[in-house]
């Protein structure tokens, strides 16, 4: 019985692994054999809405280069874990990567300012900052670690989804074992709320929830379906604590080795990617929220003002790490008191 149960749980965890098939290749029509075949990976499964966005990006690049550049799209786990695909990007093993700011924080600590709890009041304020001079400063940091930033994206607002706990007030988080991204700021945020943050790779979360190693996850709502975590969690607390920034990145060494016209085509396609990424995630998030309500999951609207106050102590902890100038510029831009 124990073995059977363990196999059942592993089969559930393989809901993620089931997406690890052959990569998508964007080569429209009778395009010529590619002169450059490149690998792109992203921090989620093929069931995630971003996968379709990246497929369209691949096709766009192929069209713009008349088939000379082929981009193969891989999902999480195929080219490495959420953490080591960034290392692969730096070393040139991975050519392109779409990832979240929470993981980028680990190699660029200044990015943590974007993940300060309850920083952005809405998506418009986040997009204005990222598309402006402050956003350019973040992109300018990346080449120092062998990475180019090609465009911004959005994974969705991060919410707290639990197996069975409602958390309308900050005090309801006390003692909650919750999976967080590896960035230090995520752990600090939930420690401030009295929760117990645990860093687990996305591919291991299903089993951890099934075995009650953790009680909750803090991910965008659409990620719950993509990873099948919605088979286990029954309550979604719409904390919206972080506008989950995404970044399309390229290996600097691999990108620099491409012909100039191919580089220009990829940058042009990346501009389209940002628009597609944001709009697709916004639509998918609305559809997912409606679907979960219809399915009967408990949706909780927390007291965000109280949550904001309860996590205010996190800000000064990271000011020196982020740097006073950048910290002040971001807070001023978004009108954060």
C-alpha positions as CSV (number, residue, x, y, z in Angstrom):
1,X,0.0,0.0,0.0
2,X,2.8,2.4,0.9
3,X,4.6,1.7,-2.4
4,X,1.3,2.1,-4.4
5,X,0.6,5.5,-2.7
6,X,4.2,6.6,-3.4
7,X,3.8,5.7,-7.0
8,X,0.5,7.5,-7.2
9,X,2.1,10.7,-5.8
10,X,5.0,10.4,-8.2
11,X,2.5,10.0,-11.1
12,X,0.9,13.3,-10.0
13,X,4.3,14.9,-9.9
14,X,4.8,13.7,-13.4
15,X,2.0,16.0,-14.4
16,X,4.9,18.4,-14.9
17,X,7.2,15.9,-16.4
18,X,4.6,14.9,-18.9
19,X,5.2,18.2,-20.7
20,X,8.8,17.3,-21.2
21,X,8.5,16.0,-24.7
22,X,10.2,17.2,-27.9
23,X,10.8,20.9,-28.1
24,X,8.7,23.2,-30.2
25,X,10.5,24.3,-33.4
26,X,9.3,27.4,-35.2
27,X,10.0,26.9,-38.9
28,X,7.1,28.1,-41.1
29,X,6.2,26.8,-44.5
30,X,9.1,25.7,-46.7
31,X,11.7,27.8,-45.0
32,X,15.3,27.0,-45.8
33,X,17.4,24.8,-43.5
34,X,18.4,27.0,-40.6
35,X,22.0,28.4,-40.4
36,X,21.6,28.8,-36.6
37,X,19.7,26.5,-34.3
38,X,19.2,28.0,-30.8
39,X,17.7,26.8,-27.6
40,X,15.1,28.8,-25.5
41,X,13.8,27.6,-22.2
42,X,11.4,29.1,-19.7
43,X,10.5,28.6,-16.0
44,X,7.3,26.7,-16.4
45,X,5.6,23.8,-18.1
46,X,4.2,23.5,-21.6
47,X,0.7,23.8,-20.1
48,X,1.5,27.4,-19.2
49,X,0.1,30.1,-21.4
50,X,3.6,31.5,-21.9
51,X,4.5,28.4,-23.9
52,X,2.2,29.5,-26.7
53,X,3.7,33.0,-26.5
54,X,7.2,31.7,-26.9
55,X,6.2,29.5,-29.8
56,X,4.9,32.6,-31.6
57,X,8.2,34.3,-30.8
58,X,10.1,31.4,-32.3
59,X,7.9,31.6,-35.5
60,X,8.4,35.4,-35.7
61,X,12.2,35.1,-35.5
62,X,12.1,32.4,-38.2
63,X,10.0,34.6,-40.5
64,X,12.1,37.7,-39.9
65,X,15.3,35.7,-40.8
66,X,13.7,33.7,-43.7
67,X,14.4,30.5,-41.8
68,X,18.0,31.2,-41.1
69,X,17.5,31.2,-37.3
70,X,15.6,28.4,-35.7
71,X,14.7,28.7,-32.0
72,X,13.7,25.5,-30.2
73,X,11.4,26.0,-27.2
74,X,12.0,23.9,-24.1
75,X,10.0,23.9,-20.8
76,X,11.3,23.7,-17.3
77,X,13.3,20.6,-16.5
78,X,14.4,19.8,-20.1
79,X,17.5,22.0,-20.0
80,X,17.8,22.2,-16.2
81,X,16.1,23.4,-13.0
82,X,14.8,26.9,-12.5
83,X,18.1,27.8,-10.8
84,X,20.6,26.2,-13.1
85,X,19.1,27.3,-16.4
86,X,20.4,30.8,-15.5
87,X,23.9,29.4,-15.1
88,X,23.5,27.7,-18.4
89,X,22.6,31.1,-19.9
90,X,25.8,32.6,-18.5
91,X,28.0,29.8,-19.8
92,X,26.3,29.6,-23.2
93,X,24.8,26.1,-22.8
94,X,21.4,27.8,-23.0
95,X,20.9,30.4,-25.7
96,X,17.7,32.1,-24.5
97,X,15.7,32.0,-21.3
98,X,12.4,33.6,-20.1
99,X,12.6,33.7,-16.4
100,X,11.1,35.4,-13.3
101,X,12.7,38.2,-11.3
102,X,12.7,36.0,-8.2
103,X,15.4,33.8,-9.8
104,X,17.2,36.6,-11.4
105,X,17.5,38.1,-7.9
106,X,20.0,35.4,-7.0
107,X,22.6,36.6,-9.5
108,X,21.5,40.3,-9.6
109,X,20.5,41.3,-6.0
110,X,19.5,44.8,-7.2
111,X,16.5,43.2,-9.0
112,X,15.0,42.5,-5.6
113,X,13.5,46.0,-5.6
114,X,11.0,44.7,-8.2
115,X,9.9,42.0,-5.7
116,X,9.3,44.2,-2.7
117,X,6.0,43.2,-1.2
118,X,3.0,45.2,-2.4
119,X,5.2,47.6,-4.3
120,X,3.0,48.0,-7.4
121,X,-0.6,49.1,-7.0
122,X,-1.5,47.8,-10.5
123,X,-0.1,46.4,-13.7
124,X,0.0,49.8,-15.4
125,X,2.4,51.3,-12.8
126,X,4.7,48.2,-13.2
127,X,4.7,48.4,-17.0
128,X,5.4,52.2,-16.9
129,X,8.4,51.7,-14.7
130,X,9.8,48.7,-16.7
131,X,9.3,50.4,-20.0
132,X,11.0,53.6,-18.9
133,X,14.4,54.8,-17.8
134,X,14.4,52.8,-14.6
135,X,13.7,49.6,-16.5
136,X,16.6,50.4,-18.8
137,X,18.9,50.5,-15.8
138,X,18.0,46.9,-15.0
139,X,18.7,45.8,-18.5
140,X,22.0,47.6,-18.5
141,X,23.1,45.4,-15.5
142,X,22.8,42.1,-17.2
143,X,25.8,42.1,-19.6
144,X,28.1,42.2,-16.7
145,X,27.2,38.6,-16.0
146,X,27.2,37.5,-19.6
147,X,23.5,38.1,-20.3
148,X,21.5,40.4,-22.5
149,X,18.0,41.5,-21.5
150,X,15.8,41.5,-24.6
151,X,12.4,42.4,-23.2
152,X,10.0,42.4,-20.2
153,X,7.1,40.2,-19.5
154,X,4.7,39.3,-16.8
155,X,4.0,35.9,-15.1
156,X,0.9,37.2,-13.3
157,X,0.3,38.5,-9.8
158,X,1.6,36.2,-7.2
159,X,-1.0,34.9,-4.8
160,X,-1.0,32.6,-1.8
161,X,-2.7,29.3,-2.5
162,X,-3.2,26.8,0.4
163,X,-4.4,23.3,0.9
164,X,-7.0,24.4,3.4
165,X,-6.3,27.7,5.0
166,X,-8.0,31.1,4.5
167,X,-5.8,34.1,5.1
168,X,-7.8,37.3,4.9
169,X,-5.6,38.9,7.5
170,X,-1.8,38.8,7.9
171,X,-2.1,37.0,11.2
172,X,-3.6,34.0,9.4
173,X,-0.2,33.4,7.8
174,X,1.4,32.5,11.1
175,X,3.1,29.1,11.0
176,X,2.2,28.4,7.3
177,X,4.8,26.3,5.5
178,X,4.9,27.9,2.1
179,X,7.1,27.3,-1.0
180,X,8.8,30.5,-2.2
181,X,11.2,31.3,-5.0
182,X,14.9,31.3,-4.1
183,X,15.3,35.1,-3.9
184,X,16.0,36.2,-0.3
185,X,13.3,38.9,-0.5
186,X,10.5,36.2,-0.8
187,X,11.7,34.5,2.4
188,X,11.9,37.8,4.2
189,X,8.4,38.7,3.2
190,X,6.8,35.6,4.6
191,X,8.9,35.6,7.7
192,X,7.6,39.0,8.4
193,X,4.1,37.5,8.2
194,X,5.1,34.7,10.6
195,X,5.0,32.0,8.0
196,X,7.8,29.4,7.4
197,X,9.1,29.9,3.8
198,X,10.7,26.9,2.1
199,X,12.6,27.1,-1.2
200,X,11.8,24.1,-3.4
201,X,12.2,23.8,-7.2
202,X,9.0,24.0,-9.1
203,X,9.3,20.4,-10.4
204,X,9.2,19.1,-6.8
205,X,6.3,21.2,-5.4
206,X,3.5,18.8,-6.4
207,X,4.9,16.0,-4.3
208,X,5.7,18.4,-1.4
209,X,2.1,19.5,-1.3
210,X,0.8,16.0,-1.6
211,X,2.8,14.9,1.4
212,X,2.1,18.0,3.4
213,X,5.8,18.9,3.5
214,X,4.4,22.4,2.6
215,X,0.9,23.8,3.2
216,X,0.9,26.5,0.4
217,X,2.6,28.0,-2.6
218,X,2.9,31.6,-3.7
219,X,2.7,31.6,-7.4
220,X,0.6,33.4,-10.1
221,X,-2.8,31.8,-10.3
222,X,-2.3,30.5,-13.9
223,X,0.7,28.6,-12.7
224,X,-1.5,26.5,-10.5
225,X,-3.2,24.9,-13.5
226,X,0.0,24.6,-15.5
227,X,1.7,22.6,-12.7
228,X,-1.4,20.8,-11.6
229,X,-1.1,22.2,-8.1
230,X,-4.8,23.1,-8.4
231,X,-5.5,19.4,-7.8
232,X,-4.3,19.8,-4.2
233,X,-4.8,23.4,-3.2
234,X,-8.4,24.4,-2.4
235,X,-8.1,28.0,-1.3
236,X,-6.7,30.9,-3.2
237,X,-5.9,34.1,-1.2
238,X,-5.7,37.0,-3.7
239,X,-2.9,38.7,-1.9
240,X,-1.3,40.0,-5.1
241,X,1.8,40.7,-3.2
242,X,4.2,40.8,-6.2
243,X,3.8,41.8,-9.8
244,X,5.8,38.8,-11.1
245,X,8.2,40.4,-13.5
246,X,9.5,38.2,-16.4
247,X,12.5,38.9,-18.5
248,X,13.5,37.4,-21.9
249,X,17.2,37.0,-21.8
250,X,20.0,35.9,-24.2
251,X,23.4,34.4,-23.6
252,X,25.7,37.3,-24.5
253,X,28.4,35.1,-26.0
254,X,25.9,33.2,-28.2
255,X,24.0,36.4,-29.2
256,X,27.2,38.3,-30.1
257,X,28.3,35.4,-32.4
258,X,25.1,35.8,-34.5
259,X,25.2,37.9,-37.7
260,X,24.0,41.5,-37.1
261,X,20.9,41.1,-39.2
262,X,19.9,38.1,-37.1
263,X,20.5,40.0,-33.9
264,X,18.3,42.8,-35.2
265,X,15.5,40.4,-36.1
266,X,15.6,38.8,-32.7
267,X,15.4,42.2,-30.9
268,X,12.5,43.2,-33.1
269,X,10.7,40.0,-32.4
270,X,11.4,40.6,-28.6
271,X,9.6,43.9,-28.8
272,X,6.5,42.0,-30.1
273,X,7.0,39.4,-27.5
274,X,6.6,41.8,-24.6
275,X,3.2,43.0,-25.9
276,X,2.0,39.4,-26.5
277,X,3.4,38.1,-23.2
278,X,1.6,40.8,-21.1
279,X,-1.8,40.6,-22.9
280,X,-1.8,36.8,-23.0
281,X,-1.1,36.5,-19.3
282,X,-3.7,39.1,-18.4
283,X,-6.4,37.3,-20.4
284,X,-5.4,33.9,-19.1
285,X,-5.4,35.1,-15.5
286,X,-9.0,36.4,-15.8
287,X,-10.2,33.2,-17.4
288,X,-8.4,31.1,-14.7
289,X,-10.0,33.1,-11.9
290,X,-13.4,32.7,-13.4
291,X,-12.8,29.0,-13.9
292,X,-11.7,28.4,-10.3
293,X,-14.8,30.2,-9.0
294,X,-17.0,28.0,-11.1
295,X,-15.1,24.9,-10.0
296,X,-15.8,25.7,-6.4
297,X,-12.4,26.7,-5.1
298,X,-12.5,29.1,-2.2
299,X,-11.4,32.6,-3.3
300,X,-10.4,35.0,-0.5
301,X,-10.0,38.7,-0.9
302,X,-7.5,39.6,1.8
303,X,-7.0,43.0,3.5
304,X,-4.2,44.2,1.4
305,X,-3.7,47.4,3.4
306,X,-3.0,45.3,6.5
307,X,-0.7,43.0,4.6
308,X,1.2,46.0,3.3
309,X,1.7,47.3,6.8
310,X,2.7,43.9,8.1
311,X,5.4,43.6,5.5
312,X,6.7,47.2,5.6
313,X,9.7,46.0,7.7
314,X,11.0,44.1,4.7
315,X,11.9,47.3,2.8
316,X,14.7,48.7,4.9
317,X,16.3,45.2,5.0
318,X,17.1,45.4,1.3
319,X,17.8,49.1,0.7
320,X,21.5,48.8,1.0
321,X,21.6,45.6,-1.1
322,X,19.6,47.3,-3.8
323,X,21.4,50.6,-3.6
324,X,19.9,53.8,-2.2
325,X,19.7,55.5,-5.7
326,X,17.9,52.7,-7.4
327,X,15.7,52.0,-4.4
328,X,14.6,55.6,-4.1
329,X,14.0,55.9,-7.9
330,X,11.8,52.9,-8.0
331,X,9.7,53.9,-5.0
332,X,9.3,57.4,-6.3
333,X,8.3,56.2,-9.7
334,X,5.5,54.0,-8.3
335,X,4.3,56.5,-5.7
336,X,5.1,54.2,-2.8
337,X,4.8,56.0,0.5
